[in-house]
Amino acid sequence: MKRIIDTEQVNLIGPRIRAARVAAGLSQKQLSERLELLAVYTCRGSISRIEHGKRAVTDIEIDGIAKILQVSPNELFGWDEGKGSDEQVN
């Protein structure tokens, strides 16, 4: 099966997830454990790969991560809440 994405980076939100996780004072392991409580099974190694842009993130994972880190999914994508989803904030 051919890859849809031909770049090394396979997600846009990894660095923002890492920043939000660090700001929340959680380790990757703690985030993984809290995701498990929401029935979102993402191991610590997968969180590391997500944060480094080496693994795609499912919508269920984004939702769980946002809830645990107390941020909106829009914030993880770098979208301003007051603007349309196609407008990014740098």
MARBA-3410 file (N, C-alpha, C, O; in Angstrom, 1 decimal):
90
0.8,-1.2,0.0,0.0,0.0,0.0,0.9,1.2,0.0,1.8,1.3,0.8 ~ 0.6,2.2,-0.9,1.4,3.4,-1.0,1.0,4.3,0.2,-0.1,4.5,0.5 ~ 2.1,5.0,0.7,1.8,6.0,1.7,1.2,7.2,1.1,1.5,7.7,0.0 ~ 0.3,7.8,1.9,-0.4,9.0,1.4,0.5,10.2,1.7,0.5,11.1,0.9 ~ 1.3,10.2,2.7,2.2,11.3,3.1,3.6,10.9,2.7,4.1,9.9,3.2
4.2,11.7,1.9,5.6,11.4,1.5,6.7,12.2,2.2,7.8,12.3,1.7 ~ 6.3,12.7,3.4,7.3,13.4,4.2,7.6,12.6,5.4,6.9,11.6,5.7 ~ 8.7,13.0,6.1,9.1,12.3,7.3,8.1,12.6,8.4,7.8,11.8,9.3 ~ 7.6,13.8,8.5,6.7,14.3,9.5,5.3,13.9,9.1,4.8,14.2,8.0 ~ 4.6,13.1,10.0,3.3,12.6,9.6,2.2,13.3,10.5,1.0,12.8,10.4
2.5,14.3,11.3,1.4,15.0,12.0,1.9,16.4,12.2,3.1,16.7,12.2 ~ 0.9,17.3,12.4,1.2,18.7,12.6,1.2,19.1,14.0,1.7,20.2,14.4 ~ 0.6,18.3,14.9,0.3,18.8,16.2,1.3,18.2,17.3,1.2,18.6,18.5 ~ 2.2,17.4,16.9,3.1,16.8,17.9,3.8,17.8,18.8,3.8,17.6,20.0 ~ 4.5,18.8,18.2,5.2,19.8,19.1,4.3,20.5,20.0,4.6,20.8,21.1
3.0,20.8,19.6,2.1,21.5,20.4,1.6,20.5,21.5,1.3,21.0,22.7 ~ 1.4,19.3,21.2,1.1,18.3,22.3,2.2,18.2,23.3,1.9,18.3,24.5 ~ 3.4,18.2,22.9,4.5,18.2,23.8,4.5,19.4,24.7,4.7,19.3,25.9 ~ 4.4,20.6,24.1,4.4,21.8,24.9,3.2,21.9,25.9,3.4,22.3,27.0 ~ 2.1,21.4,25.5,0.9,21.4,26.4,1.1,20.4,27.5,0.7,20.6,28.7
1.7,19.2,27.2,2.0,18.2,28.2,3.0,18.7,29.2,2.8,18.5,30.4 ~ 4.1,19.3,28.7,5.1,19.9,29.7,4.5,21.0,30.5,4.7,21.1,31.7 ~ 3.7,21.9,29.9,3.0,22.9,30.7,2.1,22.4,31.7,1.9,23.0,32.8 ~ 1.5,21.2,31.5,0.6,20.6,32.4,1.4,19.8,33.5,0.8,19.3,34.5 ~ 2.7,19.7,33.3,3.5,19.0,34.3,3.4,17.5,34.3,3.6,16.8,35.3
3.1,16.9,33.1,2.9,15.5,33.0,4.1,14.9,32.2,4.6,15.5,31.2 ~ 4.5,13.7,32.5,5.4,12.9,31.7,4.7,12.2,30.6,3.4,12.1,30.7 ~ 5.4,11.7,29.7,4.7,10.9,28.6,4.0,9.7,29.2,2.9,9.4,28.7 ~ 4.6,9.1,30.2,4.0,7.9,30.8,2.7,8.3,31.5,1.7,7.6,31.4 ~ 2.7,9.4,32.2,1.5,9.9,32.9,0.4,10.2,31.9,-0.7,9.8,32.2
0.8,10.8,30.8,-0.2,11.1,29.8,-0.8,9.8,29.2,-2.0,9.6,29.0 ~ 0.1,8.8,29.0,-0.4,7.5,28.5,-1.3,6.8,29.5,-2.3,6.3,29.1 ~ -1.0,6.9,30.8,-1.8,6.3,31.8,-3.2,7.0,31.9,-4.2,6.3,32.1 ~ -3.2,8.3,31.8,-4.5,9.0,31.8,-5.3,8.7,30.6,-6.6,8.7,30.7 ~ -4.7,8.6,29.4,-5.4,8.2,28.2,-6.1,6.9,28.4,-7.2,6.7,28.0
-5.4,6.0,29.0,-5.9,4.6,29.2,-7.2,4.7,30.1,-8.1,3.9,29.8 ~ -7.3,5.6,31.0,-8.5,5.7,31.8,-9.7,6.2,31.0,-10.8,6.0,31.4 ~ -9.4,6.8,29.8,-10.5,7.2,28.9,-10.7,6.1,27.8,-11.4,6.4,26.8 ~ -10.1,5.0,28.0,-10.1,3.9,27.0,-9.5,4.2,25.7,-9.9,3.8,24.6 ~ -8.4,5.1,25.8,-7.6,5.4,24.6,-6.3,4.9,24.9,-5.5,5.4,25.6
-6.0,3.7,24.2,-4.7,3.0,24.5,-3.6,3.4,23.6,-3.5,3.0,22.5 ~ -2.8,4.3,24.2,-1.6,4.9,23.5,-0.4,4.8,24.4,-0.4,5.5,25.4 ~ 0.5,3.9,24.1,1.7,3.7,25.0,2.6,4.9,25.0,2.5,5.8,24.2 ~ 3.5,4.9,26.0,4.4,6.0,26.1,5.3,6.2,24.9,5.6,7.3,24.5 ~ 5.7,5.1,24.3,6.5,5.2,23.1,5.8,5.8,21.9,6.3,6.6,21.1
4.5,5.5,21.8,3.7,6.1,20.8,3.5,7.6,21.0,3.5,8.4,20.1 ~ 3.4,8.0,22.3,3.3,9.5,22.6,4.6,10.2,22.2,4.6,11.3,21.6 ~ 5.7,9.5,22.4,7.0,10.1,22.0,7.1,10.3,20.5,7.5,11.3,20.0 ~ 6.6,9.2,19.7,6.6,9.3,18.3,5.6,10.4,17.8,5.9,11.1,16.8 ~ 4.5,10.5,18.4,3.5,11.6,18.1,4.2,12.9,18.3,4.1,13.8,17.4
4.8,13.2,19.4,5.4,14.4,19.7,6.5,14.8,18.8,6.8,16.0,18.5 ~ 7.2,13.8,18.2,8.3,14.1,17.3,7.8,14.0,15.8,8.6,14.1,14.9 ~ 6.5,13.9,15.6,5.9,13.9,14.3,6.2,12.7,13.5,6.0,12.7,12.3 ~ 6.5,11.6,14.1,6.8,10.3,13.4,5.6,9.4,13.4,5.7,8.3,12.8 ~ 4.5,9.7,14.0,3.4,8.9,14.1,2.1,9.7,13.9,2.0,10.8,14.5
1.2,9.2,13.1,-0.1,9.9,12.9,-0.9,9.8,14.2,-0.7,8.9,15.0 ~ -1.8,10.8,14.3,-2.7,10.8,15.5,-4.1,10.7,15.1,-4.6,11.3,14.2 ~ -4.8,9.8,15.8,-6.3,9.6,15.5,-7.1,10.7,16.1,-6.7,11.4,17.0 ~ -8.3,10.9,15.6,-9.2,11.9,16.2,-9.5,11.5,17.6,-9.7,12.4,18.5 ~ -9.7,10.2,17.9,-10.0,9.8,19.3,-8.8,10.2,20.2,-9.0,10.6,21.3
-7.6,10.0,19.7,-6.4,10.4,20.5,-6.3,11.9,20.7,-6.0,12.3,21.9 ~ -6.6,12.7,19.7,-6.6,14.1,19.8,-7.6,14.6,20.9,-7.3,15.4,21.7 ~ -8.8,14.0,20.8,-9.8,14.3,21.7,-9.4,14.0,23.2,-9.6,14.9,24.1 ~ -8.9,12.8,23.4,-8.5,12.4,24.7,-7.3,13.3,25.2,-7.3,13.7,26.4 ~ -6.3,13.5,24.4,-5.2,14.3,24.8,-5.6,15.8,25.2,-5.2,16.3,26.2
-6.5,16.3,24.3,-7.0,17.7,24.6,-7.7,17.7,26.0,-7.5,18.7,26.7 ~ -8.5,16.7,26.2,-9.3,16.7,27.5,-8.3,16.6,28.7,-8.4,17.3,29.7 ~ -7.3,15.7,28.6,-6.4,15.5,29.7,-5.5,16.8,29.9,-5.3,17.2,31.1 ~ -5.1,17.4,28.8,-4.2,18.5,29.0,-5.0,19.8,29.1,-4.4,20.9,29.3 ~ -6.3,19.7,29.1,-7.2,20.9,29.3,-6.9,22.0,28.3,-6.8,23.2,28.7
-6.9,21.6,27.1,-6.7,22.5,25.9,-7.8,22.1,24.9,-8.3,21.0,24.9 ~ -8.1,23.0,24.0,-9.0,22.6,22.9,-8.2,21.9,21.8,-7.0,22.2,21.6 ~ -8.9,21.1,21.0,-8.2,20.5,19.9,-7.7,21.6,18.9,-6.6,21.5,18.3 ~ -8.5,22.7,18.8,-8.0,23.8,18.0,-6.7,24.3,18.4,-5.8,24.7,17.6 ~ -6.5,24.4,19.7,-5.2,24.9,20.3,-4.0,23.9,19.9,-2.9,24.4,19.6
-4.3,22.6,19.9,-3.3,21.7,19.5,-2.9,21.8,18.0,-1.8,21.6,17.6 ~ -3.9,22.2,17.2,-3.6,22.5,15.8,-3.0,23.9,15.5,-2.6,24.1,14.4 ~ -3.1,24.7,16.5,-2.6,26.1,16.3,-3.6,27.0,15.7,-3.2,28.0,15.1 ~ -4.9,26.6,15.8,-6.0,27.4,15.2,-6.5,28.3,16.3,-6.7,27.9,17.4 ~ -6.8,29.5,15.9,-7.4,30.5,16.8,-8.8,30.2,16.9,-9.5,30.0,15.9
-9.3,30.1,18.1,-10.7,29.7,18.4,-11.7,30.6,17.7,-12.8,30.2,17.3 ~ -11.4,31.9,17.5,-12.3,32.9,16.9,-12.3,32.9,15.4,-13.1,33.6,14.8 ~ -11.4,32.2,14.8,-11.2,32.2,13.3,-11.6,30.9,12.8,-11.8,29.9,13.5 ~ -11.8,30.8,11.5,-12.1,29.6,10.8,-11.0,28.6,10.9,-9.8,29.0,11.1 ~ -11.3,27.3,10.7,-10.3,26.3,10.9,-9.2,26.3,9.8,-8.2,25.7,10.0
-9.5,27.0,8.8,-8.4,27.1,7.7,-7.4,28.2,7.9,-6.5,28.3,7.2 ~ -7.6,29.0,9.0,-6.7,30.1,9.3,-5.8,29.7,10.5,-6.3,29.4,11.6 ~ -4.5,29.5,10.3,-3.6,29.1,11.3,-3.0,30.3,12.0,-2.8,31.4,11.4 ~ -2.7,30.2,13.3,-2.0,31.2,14.0,-0.6,30.7,14.2,-0.3,29.6,14.6 ~ 0.4,31.5,13.8,1.8,31.1,14.0,2.4,31.6,15.2,3.6,31.4,15.5
END
